[in-house]
Amino acid sequence: MSRRRQIYEGKAKILYEGPEPGTIIQYFKDDATAFNAEKKGTINGKGVINNRISEHIFTLLNHIGIPSHFIRRLNMREQLVKQVEIVPIEVIVRNVAAGSLSKRLGIEEGTQLPHTLLEYCYKDDALGDPLVAEEHIACFGWASQEEMQDISAMAIRINDFMAGMFAGIGIKLVDFKLEFGRVFEGDFSRIILADEISPDGCRLWDMETNEKLDKDRFRRDLGGEAEAYQEVARRLGLFPEGVSEVLDLNSERKKRGK
Ligand code: UDP
């Protein structure tokens, strides 16, 4: 890992130069942050789980025709992806009121929304990723109107697919965040799904009990965050060998310095 050139270190991932031009390696860390990185911590095994969950979801999305940067998973914590120019917009997809929507508009958490709501935030840590309107996106040229049409259509399809997938394993998809990027082909560019989809960027509630199975456990000091991420992976049928076995093995290796 040492000779690879690091391109960027984010809050939950490190990006390294990939083996071929136009590729990047995403390394998933156990680090967790919340409230614009004011709260910091680690969730044991999170990187391994998110790498696998994101691989799973991006692969399924690919089967239904959603193009993404995902190429293949390389190992427990890394995946190979296409290099993209990230659109500086976080797309928030909401089915049920929670988090900042509830706070901003005084809507009780857990209220089912009459239809899926798309929100856009401008990606800028220093500004705290402010909510913006499509008019801002057009006005400041963060994405073209055609790109926003592709982005919103993909976001709705992704939501329909994921809501069904999670419903099938007894989980309510409350809301989630997506990021998109541009790939250039000659004089043209097209929009593809980028970043990751994992319990870090989704609100996932158990359908029967409303128990939170996502990063809100960390944000709100509820405890049991590692177990919640493991439970999502288990219900998705990932880690058939047993999540805890895989993670224990890892820490054993680390102890032995390998
Ligand atoms: N989200 C995210 N990254 C962000 C902001 C939000 O992944 O920088 C996700 C978050 O996990 C939740 C959804 O987007 O699933 C909606 O988040 P919200 O706007 O309610 O913000 P929060 O309550 O997390 O501040």
py3Dmol code that shows the C-alpha trace and the ligand (Angstrom):
import py3Dmol

protein = """\
ATOM      1  CA  MET A   1       0.000   0.000   0.000  1.00  0.00           C
ATOM      2  CA  SER A   2       2.928   2.291   0.759  1.00  0.00           C
ATOM      3  CA  ARG A   3       4.197   3.117  -2.737  1.00  0.00           C
ATOM      4  CA  ARG A   4       0.811   4.067  -4.115  1.00  0.00           C
ATOM      5  CA  ARG A   5       0.176   7.740  -4.549  1.00  0.00           C
ATOM      6  CA  GLN A   6      -2.526   9.074  -2.263  1.00  0.00           C
ATOM      7  CA  ILE A   7      -4.804  11.465  -4.102  1.00  0.00           C
ATOM      8  CA  TYR A   8      -7.141  12.502  -1.339  1.00  0.00           C
ATOM      9  CA  GLU A   9      -8.101  11.646   2.224  1.00  0.00           C
ATOM     10  CA  GLY A  10     -11.729  12.210   3.123  1.00  0.00           C
ATOM     11  CA  LYS A  11     -13.649  11.601   6.329  1.00  0.00           C
ATOM     12  CA  ALA A  12     -14.418   7.934   5.680  1.00  0.00           C
ATOM     13  CA  LYS A  13     -12.271   7.030   2.675  1.00  0.00           C
ATOM     14  CA  ILE A  14      -8.824   7.455   1.201  1.00  0.00           C
ATOM     15  CA  LEU A  15      -8.373   7.647  -2.562  1.00  0.00           C
ATOM     16  CA  TYR A  16      -5.226   6.267  -4.202  1.00  0.00           C
ATOM     17  CA  GLU A  17      -4.093   6.394  -7.788  1.00  0.00           C
ATOM     18  CA  GLY A  18      -5.330   3.256  -9.569  1.00  0.00           C
ATOM     19  CA  PRO A  19      -3.278   0.749 -11.593  1.00  0.00           C
ATOM     20  CA  GLU A  20      -4.392   2.175 -14.958  1.00  0.00           C
ATOM     21  CA  PRO A  21      -4.997   5.750 -16.056  1.00  0.00           C
ATOM     22  CA  GLY A  22      -8.547   6.799 -15.319  1.00  0.00           C
ATOM     23  CA  THR A  23      -8.884   4.476 -12.327  1.00  0.00           C
ATOM     24  CA  ILE A  24      -8.814   5.122  -8.600  1.00  0.00           C
ATOM     25  CA  ILE A  25      -8.674   2.888  -5.532  1.00  0.00           C
ATOM     26  CA  GLN A  26     -11.154   3.706  -2.775  1.00  0.00           C
ATOM     27  CA  TYR A  27      -9.968   2.590   0.662  1.00  0.00           C
ATOM     28  CA  PHE A  28     -12.734   2.395   3.292  1.00  0.00           C
ATOM     29  CA  LYS A  29     -11.681   3.522   6.792  1.00  0.00           C
ATOM     30  CA  ASP A  30     -13.335   2.745  10.122  1.00  0.00           C
ATOM     31  CA  ASP A  31     -13.338   6.474  10.934  1.00  0.00           C
ATOM     32  CA  ALA A  32     -16.713   8.060  11.471  1.00  0.00           C
ATOM     33  CA  THR A  33     -17.577  11.731  11.641  1.00  0.00           C
ATOM     34  CA  ALA A  34     -20.806  13.608  12.177  1.00  0.00           C
ATOM     35  CA  PHE A  35     -22.041  17.188  12.334  1.00  0.00           C
ATOM     36  CA  ASN A  36     -19.581  18.375   9.721  1.00  0.00           C
ATOM     37  CA  ALA A  37     -16.700  16.508  11.430  1.00  0.00           C
ATOM     38  CA  GLU A  38     -17.272  18.161  14.845  1.00  0.00           C
ATOM     39  CA  LYS A  39     -17.831  14.655  16.255  1.00  0.00           C
ATOM     40  CA  LYS A  40     -15.173  12.078  15.455  1.00  0.00           C
ATOM     41  CA  GLY A  41     -14.788   8.417  16.284  1.00  0.00           C
ATOM     42  CA  THR A  42     -14.347   4.974  14.846  1.00  0.00           C
ATOM     43  CA  ILE A  43     -16.790   2.180  14.207  1.00  0.00           C
ATOM     44  CA  ASN A  44     -15.011  -1.176  14.365  1.00  0.00           C
ATOM     45  CA  GLY A  45     -15.080  -2.982  11.042  1.00  0.00           C
ATOM     46  CA  LYS A  46     -17.166  -0.270   9.342  1.00  0.00           C
ATOM     47  CA  GLY A  47     -14.775   0.047   6.397  1.00  0.00           C
ATOM     48  CA  VAL A  48     -14.909  -3.665   5.629  1.00  0.00           C
ATOM     49  CA  ILE A  49     -18.700  -3.727   5.872  1.00  0.00           C
ATOM     50  CA  ASN A  50     -19.274  -0.557   3.838  1.00  0.00           C
ATOM     51  CA  ASN A  51     -16.905  -1.765   1.117  1.00  0.00           C
ATOM     52  CA  ARG A  52     -18.942  -4.962   0.788  1.00  0.00           C
ATOM     53  CA  ILE A  53     -22.390  -3.329   1.087  1.00  0.00           C
ATOM     54  CA  SER A  54     -21.501  -0.661  -1.457  1.00  0.00           C
ATOM     55  CA  GLU A  55     -20.121  -3.282  -3.858  1.00  0.00           C
ATOM     56  CA  HIS A  56     -23.362  -5.249  -3.489  1.00  0.00           C
ATOM     57  CA  ILE A  57     -25.667  -2.300  -4.115  1.00  0.00           C
ATOM     58  CA  PHE A  58     -23.641  -0.824  -6.998  1.00  0.00           C
ATOM     59  CA  THR A  59     -23.530  -4.253  -8.667  1.00  0.00           C
ATOM     60  CA  LEU A  60     -27.302  -4.677  -8.391  1.00  0.00           C
ATOM     61  CA  LEU A  61     -27.878  -1.123  -9.626  1.00  0.00           C
ATOM     62  CA  ASN A  62     -25.675  -1.895 -12.602  1.00  0.00           C
ATOM     63  CA  HIS A  63     -27.975  -4.833 -13.407  1.00  0.00           C
ATOM     64  CA  ILE A  64     -30.924  -2.434 -13.679  1.00  0.00           C
ATOM     65  CA  GLY A  65     -28.997  -0.077 -15.928  1.00  0.00           C
ATOM     66  CA  ILE A  66     -27.636   2.529 -13.503  1.00  0.00           C
ATOM     67  CA  PRO A  67     -24.109   3.350 -14.687  1.00  0.00           C
ATOM     68  CA  SER A  68     -21.589   3.855 -11.884  1.00  0.00           C
ATOM     69  CA  HIS A  69     -17.907   4.317 -11.198  1.00  0.00           C
ATOM     70  CA  PHE A  70     -17.656   0.867  -9.560  1.00  0.00           C
ATOM     71  CA  ILE A  71     -15.339  -1.571 -11.389  1.00  0.00           C
ATOM     72  CA  ARG A  72     -14.605  -4.284  -8.818  1.00  0.00           C
ATOM     73  CA  ARG A  73     -13.795  -4.908  -5.187  1.00  0.00           C
ATOM     74  CA  LEU A  74     -10.092  -5.567  -4.684  1.00  0.00           C
ATOM     75  CA  ASN A  75      -9.938  -6.746  -1.085  1.00  0.00           C
ATOM     76  CA  MET A  76     -11.581  -6.282   2.314  1.00  0.00           C
ATOM     77  CA  ARG A  77     -11.207  -2.511   2.381  1.00  0.00           C
ATOM     78  CA  GLU A  78     -10.573  -1.460  -1.195  1.00  0.00           C
ATOM     79  CA  GLN A  79     -12.404  -1.187  -4.469  1.00  0.00           C
ATOM     80  CA  LEU A  80     -11.328  -0.126  -7.930  1.00  0.00           C
ATOM     81  CA  VAL A  81     -13.435   2.641  -9.439  1.00  0.00           C
ATOM     82  CA  LYS A  82     -13.420   4.875 -12.501  1.00  0.00           C
ATOM     83  CA  GLN A  83     -12.000   8.311 -12.002  1.00  0.00           C
ATOM     84  CA  VAL A  84     -14.738  10.904 -12.350  1.00  0.00           C
ATOM     85  CA  GLU A  85     -15.113  14.627 -11.983  1.00  0.00           C
ATOM     86  CA  ILE A  86     -17.368  14.833  -8.961  1.00  0.00           C
ATOM     87  CA  VAL A  87     -20.470  17.014  -9.378  1.00  0.00           C
ATOM     88  CA  PRO A  88     -20.290  19.232  -6.281  1.00  0.00           C
ATOM     89  CA  ILE A  89     -23.841  18.377  -5.235  1.00  0.00           C
ATOM     90  CA  GLU A  90     -25.045  15.916  -2.615  1.00  0.00           C
ATOM     91  CA  VAL A  91     -28.378  14.497  -3.675  1.00  0.00           C
ATOM     92  CA  ILE A  92     -30.574  13.639  -0.691  1.00  0.00           C
ATOM     93  CA  VAL A  93     -33.465  11.286  -1.366  1.00  0.00           C
ATOM     94  CA  ARG A  94     -36.183  11.143   1.287  1.00  0.00           C
ATOM     95  CA  ASN A  95     -39.129   8.821   1.814  1.00  0.00           C
ATOM     96  CA  VAL A  96     -39.769   9.519   5.498  1.00  0.00           C
ATOM     97  CA  ALA A  97     -39.078  12.746   7.428  1.00  0.00           C
ATOM     98  CA  ALA A  98     -35.941  12.646   9.598  1.00  0.00           C
ATOM     99  CA  GLY A  99     -32.764  14.532  10.419  1.00  0.00           C
ATOM    100  CA  SER A 100     -32.294  17.979   8.972  1.00  0.00           C
ATOM    101  CA  LEU A 101     -35.665  17.957   7.168  1.00  0.00           C
ATOM    102  CA  SER A 102     -37.497  17.400  10.457  1.00  0.00           C
ATOM    103  CA  LYS A 103     -35.443  20.070  12.174  1.00  0.00           C
ATOM    104  CA  ARG A 104     -35.751  22.614   9.381  1.00  0.00           C
ATOM    105  CA  LEU A 105     -39.480  22.288   8.785  1.00  0.00           C
ATOM    106  CA  GLY A 106     -40.719  21.011  12.146  1.00  0.00           C
ATOM    107  CA  ILE A 107     -42.012  17.734  10.718  1.00  0.00           C
ATOM    108  CA  GLU A 108     -41.990  14.903  13.223  1.00  0.00           C
ATOM    109  CA  GLU A 109     -39.351  12.229  12.552  1.00  0.00           C
ATOM    110  CA  GLY A 110     -40.940   9.142  11.097  1.00  0.00           C
ATOM    111  CA  THR A 111     -43.696  10.964   9.175  1.00  0.00           C
ATOM    112  CA  GLN A 112     -44.180   9.229   5.826  1.00  0.00           C
ATOM    113  CA  LEU A 113     -43.795  11.767   3.016  1.00  0.00           C
ATOM    114  CA  PRO A 114     -46.604  11.908   0.429  1.00  0.00           C
ATOM    115  CA  HIS A 115     -44.013  11.306  -2.259  1.00  0.00           C
ATOM    116  CA  THR A 116     -40.271  10.953  -2.583  1.00  0.00           C
ATOM    117  CA  LEU A 117     -38.493  14.227  -1.995  1.00  0.00           C
ATOM    118  CA  LEU A 118     -35.188  15.141  -3.665  1.00  0.00           C
ATOM    119  CA  GLU A 119     -33.004  17.780  -2.045  1.00  0.00           C
ATOM    120  CA  TYR A 120     -29.666  19.158  -3.171  1.00  0.00           C
ATOM    121  CA  CYS A 121     -26.780  20.347  -1.001  1.00  0.00           C
ATOM    122  CA  TYR A 122     -23.716  22.175  -2.263  1.00  0.00           C
ATOM    123  CA  LYS A 123     -20.628  20.109  -1.366  1.00  0.00           C
ATOM    124  CA  ASP A 124     -18.507  22.504   0.658  1.00  0.00           C
ATOM    125  CA  ASP A 125     -17.313  21.478   4.121  1.00  0.00           C
ATOM    126  CA  ALA A 126     -16.383  25.037   5.085  1.00  0.00           C
ATOM    127  CA  LEU A 127     -19.978  26.130   4.406  1.00  0.00           C
ATOM    128  CA  GLY A 128     -21.451  22.993   6.036  1.00  0.00           C
ATOM    129  CA  ASP A 129     -22.900  21.605   2.753  1.00  0.00           C
ATOM    130  CA  PRO A 130     -25.787  24.119   2.498  1.00  0.00           C
ATOM    131  CA  LEU A 131     -29.139  23.186   1.001  1.00  0.00           C
ATOM    132  CA  VAL A 132     -29.518  24.756  -2.440  1.00  0.00           C
ATOM    133  CA  ALA A 133     -32.243  24.996  -5.085  1.00  0.00           C
ATOM    134  CA  GLU A 134     -31.916  23.761  -8.666  1.00  0.00           C
ATOM    135  CA  GLU A 135     -31.777  27.452  -9.615  1.00  0.00           C
ATOM    136  CA  HIS A 136     -28.547  27.850  -7.636  1.00  0.00           C
ATOM    137  CA  ILE A 137     -27.076  24.808  -9.361  1.00  0.00           C
ATOM    138  CA  ALA A 138     -27.897  26.284 -12.788  1.00  0.00           C
ATOM    139  CA  CYS A 139     -26.930  29.831 -11.813  1.00  0.00           C
ATOM    140  CA  PHE A 140     -23.460  28.876 -10.577  1.00  0.00           C
ATOM    141  CA  GLY A 141     -22.925  26.218 -13.246  1.00  0.00           C
ATOM    142  CA  TRP A 142     -22.373  23.316 -10.804  1.00  0.00           C
ATOM    143  CA  ALA A 143     -24.276  21.062 -13.214  1.00  0.00           C
ATOM    144  CA  SER A 144     -26.161  21.671 -16.450  1.00  0.00           C
ATOM    145  CA  GLN A 145     -29.917  21.295 -16.702  1.00  0.00           C
ATOM    146  CA  GLU A 146     -29.470  18.139 -18.806  1.00  0.00           C
ATOM    147  CA  GLU A 147     -27.131  16.707 -16.166  1.00  0.00           C
ATOM    148  CA  MET A 148     -29.660  17.511 -13.425  1.00  0.00           C
ATOM    149  CA  GLN A 149     -32.341  15.678 -15.419  1.00  0.00           C
ATOM    150  CA  ASP A 150     -30.117  12.583 -15.587  1.00  0.00           C
ATOM    151  CA  ILE A 151     -29.213  12.911 -11.910  1.00  0.00           C
ATOM    152  CA  SER A 152     -32.791  13.262 -10.686  1.00  0.00           C
ATOM    153  CA  ALA A 153     -34.078  10.438 -12.913  1.00  0.00           C
ATOM    154  CA  MET A 154     -31.305   8.128 -11.680  1.00  0.00           C
ATOM    155  CA  ALA A 155     -31.899   9.132  -8.047  1.00  0.00           C
ATOM    156  CA  ILE A 156     -35.585   8.197  -8.306  1.00  0.00           C
ATOM    157  CA  ARG A 157     -34.796   4.838  -9.952  1.00  0.00           C
ATOM    158  CA  ILE A 158     -32.125   4.102  -7.343  1.00  0.00           C
ATOM    159  CA  ASN A 159     -34.603   4.923  -4.591  1.00  0.00           C
ATOM    160  CA  ASP A 160     -37.315   2.682  -6.027  1.00  0.00           C
ATOM    161  CA  PHE A 161     -34.871  -0.177  -6.341  1.00  0.00           C
ATOM    162  CA  MET A 162     -33.279   0.275  -2.926  1.00  0.00           C
ATOM    163  CA  ALA A 163     -36.574   0.837  -1.088  1.00  0.00           C
ATOM    164  CA  GLY A 164     -37.787  -2.505  -2.472  1.00  0.00           C
ATOM    165  CA  MET A 165     -34.526  -4.266  -1.744  1.00  0.00           C
ATOM    166  CA  PHE A 166     -34.482  -3.090   1.876  1.00  0.00           C
ATOM    167  CA  ALA A 167     -38.221  -3.737   2.364  1.00  0.00           C
ATOM    168  CA  GLY A 168     -37.508  -7.353   1.396  1.00  0.00           C
ATOM    169  CA  ILE A 169     -35.190  -7.693   4.399  1.00  0.00           C
ATOM    170  CA  GLY A 170     -37.420  -5.853   6.863  1.00  0.00           C
ATOM    171  CA  ILE A 171     -35.714  -2.459   6.629  1.00  0.00           C
ATOM    172  CA  LYS A 172     -37.324   0.905   5.919  1.00  0.00           C
ATOM    173  CA  LEU A 173     -35.258   3.150   3.650  1.00  0.00           C
ATOM    174  CA  VAL A 174     -35.920   6.513   5.319  1.00  0.00           C
ATOM    175  CA  ASP A 175     -33.442   8.662   3.368  1.00  0.00           C
ATOM    176  CA  PHE A 176     -30.016   8.538   1.787  1.00  0.00           C
ATOM    177  CA  LYS A 177     -27.351  10.571   0.056  1.00  0.00           C
ATOM    178  CA  LEU A 178     -25.982  10.072  -3.464  1.00  0.00           C
ATOM    179  CA  GLU A 179     -23.081  11.622  -5.324  1.00  0.00           C
ATOM    180  CA  PHE A 180     -22.586  11.670  -9.064  1.00  0.00           C
ATOM    181  CA  GLY A 181     -19.619  12.286 -11.327  1.00  0.00           C
ATOM    182  CA  ARG A 182     -18.797  13.052 -14.950  1.00  0.00           C
ATOM    183  CA  VAL A 183     -16.797  10.782 -17.206  1.00  0.00           C
ATOM    184  CA  PHE A 184     -15.430  12.271 -20.383  1.00  0.00           C
ATOM    185  CA  GLU A 185     -15.630  10.447 -23.693  1.00  0.00           C
ATOM    186  CA  GLY A 186     -14.136  12.549 -26.466  1.00  0.00           C
ATOM    187  CA  ASP A 187     -15.981  15.848 -26.591  1.00  0.00           C
ATOM    188  CA  PHE A 188     -18.831  14.526 -24.497  1.00  0.00           C
ATOM    189  CA  SER A 189     -19.314  13.781 -20.843  1.00  0.00           C
ATOM    190  CA  ARG A 190     -21.934  11.683 -19.140  1.00  0.00           C
ATOM    191  CA  ILE A 191     -23.156  11.364 -15.601  1.00  0.00           C
ATOM    192  CA  ILE A 192     -22.568   8.207 -13.576  1.00  0.00           C
ATOM    193  CA  LEU A 193     -23.225   7.300  -9.952  1.00  0.00           C
ATOM    194  CA  ALA A 194     -20.105   7.690  -7.759  1.00  0.00           C
ATOM    195  CA  ASP A 195     -18.963   7.599  -4.109  1.00  0.00           C
ATOM    196  CA  GLU A 196     -20.562   4.814  -2.020  1.00  0.00           C
ATOM    197  CA  ILE A 197     -23.917   3.609  -0.746  1.00  0.00           C
ATOM    198  CA  SER A 198     -23.702   2.277   2.807  1.00  0.00           C
ATOM    199  CA  PRO A 199     -25.238   2.781   6.267  1.00  0.00           C
ATOM    200  CA  ASP A 200     -22.934   5.836   6.586  1.00  0.00           C
ATOM    201  CA  GLY A 201     -25.082   7.760   4.143  1.00  0.00           C
ATOM    202  CA  CYS A 202     -28.494   6.133   4.563  1.00  0.00           C
ATOM    203  CA  ARG A 203     -31.112   6.127   7.291  1.00  0.00           C
ATOM    204  CA  LEU A 204     -32.235   2.530   7.703  1.00  0.00           C
ATOM    205  CA  TRP A 205     -34.883   1.634  10.273  1.00  0.00           C
ATOM    206  CA  ASP A 206     -36.027  -1.824  11.238  1.00  0.00           C
ATOM    207  CA  MET A 207     -39.580  -2.095   9.859  1.00  0.00           C
ATOM    208  CA  GLU A 208     -41.052  -3.710  12.960  1.00  0.00           C
ATOM    209  CA  THR A 209     -39.301  -1.835  15.755  1.00  0.00           C
ATOM    210  CA  ASN A 210     -38.044   1.361  14.036  1.00  0.00           C
ATOM    211  CA  GLU A 211     -34.628   0.572  15.531  1.00  0.00           C
ATOM    212  CA  LYS A 212     -31.938   2.587  13.751  1.00  0.00           C
ATOM    213  CA  LEU A 213     -29.467   0.505  11.765  1.00  0.00           C
ATOM    214  CA  ASP A 214     -27.252   3.317  10.475  1.00  0.00           C
ATOM    215  CA  LYS A 215     -24.884   6.149  11.378  1.00  0.00           C
ATOM    216  CA  ASP A 216     -27.522   7.867  13.525  1.00  0.00           C
ATOM    217  CA  ARG A 217     -26.473   5.375  16.238  1.00  0.00           C
ATOM    218  CA  PHE A 218     -23.091   7.131  16.215  1.00  0.00           C
ATOM    219  CA  ARG A 219     -24.443  10.665  15.642  1.00  0.00           C
ATOM    220  CA  ARG A 220     -26.887  10.353  18.548  1.00  0.00           C
ATOM    221  CA  ASP A 221     -24.682   8.315  20.924  1.00  0.00           C
ATOM    222  CA  LEU A 222     -27.090   5.371  20.877  1.00  0.00           C
ATOM    223  CA  GLY A 223     -24.290   2.769  20.969  1.00  0.00           C
ATOM    224  CA  GLY A 224     -24.237  -0.528  19.084  1.00  0.00           C
ATOM    225  CA  GLU A 225     -23.197   1.101  15.800  1.00  0.00           C
ATOM    226  CA  ALA A 226     -20.830  -1.716  14.739  1.00  0.00           C
ATOM    227  CA  GLU A 227     -23.571  -4.284  15.444  1.00  0.00           C
ATOM    228  CA  ALA A 228     -26.106  -2.241  13.440  1.00  0.00           C
ATOM    229  CA  TYR A 229     -23.834  -2.129  10.359  1.00  0.00           C
ATOM    230  CA  GLN A 230     -23.212  -5.871  10.766  1.00  0.00           C
ATOM    231  CA  GLU A 231     -26.946  -6.515  10.953  1.00  0.00           C
ATOM    232  CA  VAL A 232     -27.561  -4.693   7.661  1.00  0.00           C
ATOM    233  CA  ALA A 233     -24.804  -6.746   5.993  1.00  0.00           C
ATOM    234  CA  ARG A 234     -26.176  -9.954   7.497  1.00  0.00           C
ATOM    235  CA  ARG A 235     -29.723  -9.280   6.281  1.00  0.00           C
ATOM    236  CA  LEU A 236     -28.379  -8.489   2.802  1.00  0.00           C
ATOM    237  CA  GLY A 237     -26.853 -11.985   2.822  1.00  0.00           C
ATOM    238  CA  LEU A 238     -23.282 -10.678   2.723  1.00  0.00           C
ATOM    239  CA  PHE A 239     -20.469 -12.289   4.715  1.00  0.00           C
ATOM    240  CA  PRO A 240     -21.980 -15.792   4.597  1.00  0.00           C
ATOM    241  CA  GLU A 241     -18.875 -16.864   6.538  1.00  0.00           C
ATOM    242  CA  GLY A 242     -20.062 -14.623   9.407  1.00  0.00           C
ATOM    243  CA  VAL A 243     -19.228 -10.920   9.737  1.00  0.00           C
ATOM    244  CA  SER A 244     -17.671 -11.203  13.176  1.00  0.00           C
ATOM    245  CA  GLU A 245     -15.376 -14.031  12.071  1.00  0.00           C
ATOM    246  CA  VAL A 246     -14.131 -11.922   9.178  1.00  0.00           C
ATOM    247  CA  LEU A 247     -13.577  -8.888  11.380  1.00  0.00           C
ATOM    248  CA  ASP A 248     -11.902 -10.832  14.190  1.00  0.00           C
ATOM    249  CA  LEU A 249      -9.567 -12.400  11.676  1.00  0.00           C
ATOM    250  CA  ASN A 250      -8.645  -8.928  10.558  1.00  0.00           C
ATOM    251  CA  SER A 251      -7.806  -7.672  14.018  1.00  0.00           C
ATOM    252  CA  GLU A 252      -5.790 -10.836  14.637  1.00  0.00           C
ATOM    253  CA  ARG A 253      -3.771 -10.121  11.507  1.00  0.00           C
ATOM    254  CA  LYS A 254      -3.290  -6.532  12.566  1.00  0.00           C
ATOM    255  CA  LYS A 255      -2.005  -7.671  15.962  1.00  0.00           C
ATOM    256  CA  ARG A 256       0.498  -9.889  14.203  1.00  0.00           C
ATOM    257  CA  GLY A 257       1.541  -6.854  12.150  1.00  0.00           C
ATOM    258  CA  LYS A 258       0.519  -8.215   8.753  1.00  0.00           C
TER     259      LYS A 258
END
"""
ligand_1 = """\
25
UDP
N -26.043 12.477 4.514
C -24.754 12.089 4.216
N -23.777 13.026 4.194
C -23.999 14.330 4.454
C -25.313 14.726 4.759
C -26.320 13.779 4.790
O -24.496 10.925 3.952
O -23.060 15.150 4.392
C -27.128 11.474 4.541
C -27.538 11.126 5.957
O -26.866 9.975 6.407
C -29.023 10.855 5.811
C -29.457 11.709 4.624
O -28.262 12.007 3.908
O -29.233 9.487 5.477
C -30.164 12.964 5.018
O -29.380 13.666 5.951
P -29.904 15.015 6.649
O -30.016 16.072 5.615
O -31.124 14.713 7.431
O -28.707 15.485 7.538
P -28.232 15.086 8.993
O -29.422 14.865 9.830
O -27.406 13.852 8.762
O -27.425 16.273 9.378
"""
view = py3Dmol.view(width=600, height=400)
view.addModel(protein, "pdb")
view.setStyle({"model": 0}, {"cartoon": {"style": "trace"}})
view.addModel(ligand_1, "xyz")
view.setStyle({"model": 1}, {"stick": {}})
view.zoomTo()
view.show()
